[in-house]
Every structure is written in C-alpha cells, then in structure tokens.
Amino acid sequence: MKSLIMTKTEQLFDEAITTIQSRGVVYGHPFYNMERISKLVSSYLEYPVMPHDICIFNILQKISRLQESPGHHDSLVDIAAYIGIYKTVYDAEIDSDFKKGDDL
C-alpha cells in the first residue's frame, strides 16, 4: 500500500485548517469576530461593511505583504485560512437559522 505524502500545497491548506480550528477555540465562531470588526469599520468609515467583507480586507492585506515578501509562508497560510473563514462567515450571514449578534 502506498503511503500518503502530502504535497507542499496540501501541507499549506492543512496548516490553514489547523489555524482556523485553533483560533476558533480562542475566539469562537468566526462570524462573531468578523461581525464585531465590521461594525467598528462601518462606524469608522460611516459606510456599511458586512462581516464577510472583513475577510476580503484581510486577504488584501496579506496580498499587499506578498508584494513586499513574495512567497512568505505565513501570508500564504493566512490567505488560505481567510478564504475558508469567508465561506463560513458568508454561510452564517445567509443562514436564517444562524444566531447573529443582534439575535443573541
């Protein structure tokens, strides 16, 4: 039987999943953190920002850092993680059964 050896790309995604899980233990469901940040940013900008938008802003920040340090591993892992968080947060936003901050 062939042993499974993860490619570097698979290892990157595995690390992103581990990061999401470990942060979830500390911060809870990512929707609530992104919702808090979106309210702060909305207040500052005086323009509505959705929780999923915060994930995009974070991805753009990491892309900017990659322009300075191409291939920086932590930035790549963070981008992969924020894509996963985006999906989780967006799904929570459109799920009428998910308890949003205002519903708690």
Beta strands, then each sheet from edge to edge (+ up, - down):
end
